[in-house]
Amino acid sequence: MIDYGYRVPSAMELCLQRFHKRAMLIEQTISKELQWLWNGWLYDVRQCIHDNLVQRLALPLSGKYGKYGKYGKYGKYGKYGKILFVLTSRAKMDNGAPTGWYLPEFARPYYHLIGPDEAKPRAEIVVASPAGGLAPIDEVSVKNFKDPKSVKFHQNKKNLWEQTAPLREFHKKASEFNAIFYPGGHGPMFDLVNDKDSIKLIEEFYNAGKIITAVCHGPIALVNTIVDGKPLLSSRRATGFSNAEEDAIKLSEAMPALLEDEIKRVGGSYVKADALWKEHVVVDGRVITGQNPNSALGVGVAIAQALGLESA
């Protein structure tokens, strides 16, 4: 289930809002002599906004490559654009127990977003981690999740998590992406929660009008993010791995803090499913969160919907 609370604006609607705001600012500064030229240009550009492209103006092209230009209807990076997936670099908990990121929370959204034809992906997925290089997978997730997508991903996509880029390389590059996504696993509870590069990236992405998403323990990366002088999750509905679910797997004592408590601590309105392990996805504006591993696919669907390319 995807819990919108209220209808979330599509990425195209957000794009139009930003465009009109900037257009009005320019209009206030130009001379009267140029006003007629500005009005004509503004009308032409508005007519050229294509409803299948995300967070950018699509100016129809002609000539050698036809109406949509060299890269076709959906642009160079596919119809979903580029999405930055951020994994943990933490391989062990403070008590020495192994940890990492959780297989289905990467695999299921990944396959939904790239689509059925991997030779013609609908999005470009870029993978980063705090340290770069190998991002450790939680082997418990490999053992526990044998669904076709997770198995296929584990067998065929090792290069994605073995060759991650350092987060610091993406500062001031939010304009190149459409969304940022944090899979869970317990690893983020120990590194991404306070990682300065990660927090800065989330702030940059949010301020640039991008989609901010996380699932299971991934939302811990959002709790210390500050936007407009207050926590990103303050007064916002959000979900993540619940205290009851942490108790059920007997790892509450191993956590430096509990995710549910942390969301509440920064002023978030924590919501959860009516049963353990049940799928639950919450969309509040441009912030999308999923409760547990079974919510990972739903988060992928919600990302696509938030980008205006699938109906809710």
N, C-alpha and C positions, 0 to 999 in steps of 0.2 A: 504494500500500500504506500502511495505517495501522499503525504499530508502537506497540502499547500497552505492551510490556514486561511489564506485569501489568494486570489489569482495572482500568480507571479508574472511581472512584465516580461515579455519575450526579449531576446537580445536585440531584435530589430527595433522594438519599441524603445529600448534604452538607447540604441544608436540614434534614432530619430530625435529623442529628447535632447541628447548631447549636441546633435547637429543644430537643432533649432536655437538652443541656448547660445551657442557660439555665433550663429548667424545673426542673432539679435544684437550681440555685443559689437560685432563688426558694423552692423547697420547704424548703431548709435554714434560711430566715430567717423564715418565717411562724409564727405561734403555733399551738399544738395545737388551740385552739378553732376556728381557720379551716381546719384540715387537711382536714376532710371536704368543705368547699366547694371547696377547691383541687383535690382529687382528682377531684371530679365535673366541674369545668370542664376539667381536663386531659384527662380521658377524652373529653369532647365535642369538644374541639379536635382531638385526634388522629384522631378519626373523620371529621373534616371535611377532612383533608388530601387534596387531589385529585391523582392521580398524573399528570395531564397539564399541570399548571402548574409553573412553574419558580421555585425559590428563593423561594417565598412561600407563605403559608397561603391556601387558597382556601375561604372560608366561604360555603356555598351561600346564595343569596339567594332571596327570594320577593317577590311583589307585582308592581308595574307592569312590571318588566323580566324577570320570570321567574327561574328557578333560578340563572342565571349572572350576573345583574346587567346593568347598562346596556350594557356593552361586549361582551357575549357570552361564550362558553365560554373564549376565550383571553385575555380582558382587553383593556385599552385599547390595548396596544402589540403585539398579536398573540401567537401561541403561543411565539415565541422572545424576546419582550420587546424590550428596547432593547440595541443593540450599538454601542459607540463604535469607529469606524474612525479610525485616526490616520495621517495622511500626512506626508511630509517637506515642509519649506518650502524646501529647498535646490535651487537651479536649476543650480548649477555646482560642479564638483569644485575642489579646490585648484589644479589645473593649468589651470583655465579651461574644461575640456571640459563640455558640457552634461550635466545629469543630472536626476533627479526621481524620481517613483514609477513603478512598472511596471504597465502597463495590465491584463494578465490577472490580476495578483495582487490587484487591486481588483474587477475585473468578475466573475470566476468565483465567488468566495465571495459576493459581493453577490447575484447572481441566485439562487444556491442557497438563501440564507437568506430572501430575500423570497418565493420560491416562484414558481410559474408564472403566478399572477394578480396582476399589479402593482396592480390596483385594490383588491385585498384582501391586502396584504402580510402575510406570516407574522411579520415582525419590523420594527421601526423602526430604520433605520440612521442614525446621527448621525455626521457627519464633522468632524474637527478637525485642526489642524496647529499647529506651534509659533507661527507668526506670524499665523495666521488669514488669511482672504481666499483668494487664488489659491494653490493648491498645485501646483507645476509637474509636468507629466507628462513622462516620458522619451520623446521622440519616436521613439527607436529601438524602443521597445516597440510603438508604434503601427504602425511599419513592419513589424515582424517577426511580429506576431500578428494574423492575419486570421480567426480562428475566429469563428463567429457571435455568441457572447456578448460577446467583446471589441469587435468592430465595432459591435454594437448599443449597447453601453455608451458607447463613444467618441462615437457620433453623438447619443445621446439624453440623456446624464446629465452634461453639462458643468457644470450648476449644483452638482453634488455636490462637485466639486473646485475650482470657481471661487469658491465662497462658504463656505469652511470657517470654523468657529468657532475662536478662539484656545484653546489647551489650558488656559490659566489659568482659563478660565470653568468648568471641570469639577472643580475642587478641591472635595472634600467632597461630591461627588455620585455616588459609586460606588453608593450604594443605589438609584439610579434606573436602573441598568444591570445586564445579565446577563453581559456579557463586554466585553473590550477587544481590538482586533485591529490589528496593524501590518503592512500590506503592505510589500513591499520596493521594489526599485530601489536604485541606489547612493546616492541622496540621504540616507537615514537614517545612512549611515556617517559623514556630516559634521555632522549636526545632532542627530538624535535620540539618538545615542550618549551625549551628555553634557547633554541638555536637562533642566534641573532640574524644569520643570513635568511633563514626560513621566515622569521617574523617580518623582516624587512620586505621580503618578496611578497608575502600576503598583503601587506600594507600597500605596496606598489600596485599589485594586481587589482585590489579593491578600488583604489583611487583612480585607476585607469578604466573602471567600469567593467572589469572581467568577472567571470563566474568563479566563486570560491567553493570548493567541495572537499568532503572528507567522509570516511566511513569507519565504523567500529571504534578503534582507539585513535584513528587519524585526527578526529576533531580536537585532540589535546594540542595540536599544533596551532589551533586558532585562539586558544584561551588567553594568551598573553599578547595578542595582536591589538594594537591601539589604532583606532580610526577616528578622526575628528575629536581627539582628546578623550575618548572613552573606549573601553574594550569593544572589539568587533561584535562579540556575542551579547553585549549588554542590551537588555530589553528585546532580545531576539529569541525566537523559538528555535531550539536545536535538540539534536539527539546524539547518541553515542553509546558505547558499551555501558550497560547499566550496572549499578552496584550489585543487584541481584544476580546478574550473569557472572560478574567477577567472583562473587561468593560461590556460585555453583561450580566453578572450575577451580576453586580453592587457591586463587591467586591474589586475593585482596591484600593479604599481609605482605606480599612481595612488591606491591606497587608503591611508588613514592607518594602518590595521591590517587584518589579515585576519580575517574573522568566525570561521572555524573556530578560529584561534589564540586569539581573544578568549574564546570559550566555554570552551576548555580552560584559559585563564589564570585564570578565576574559579572553577575547580574543577568545571566541567560535564563530563559524559561525552558527548563529541561522537560522533554516529553518522551514517552516510550510506548512500545507496544503493550497490549494487554496480556501477553504471555512471553515467557523466556524464548529466545532464539527466533521469534517471529519477525518477519520482514517489516521494517518501518523506516520510511524515508521522510524527512522534513525539509520543505522548501520555504525559506523566509527571505523574500527579495532575491538577491544574488548569492545567498549562502545556502548550500545544500549539504545536509548531513544524513548519514545512515547509521542505524543502531548497531548492527552486528554483521557477521559474515554473510548471513542470508539476505542482507539488505544491499549487497554490493552490486548486483545486477540492476536493482531498482535505482541506485545512485547513477549508474551509467545511463539508464533511460531518462532520469530527471535532468542530467546534463544535456542530453540531446534535446529535450523539451525546452530547457532554459535557453538554449542557443537558437530556439525558434524553428527547429527543423523536424520536430515530431509533435503531433498534437497531444495535449494533456488528456 
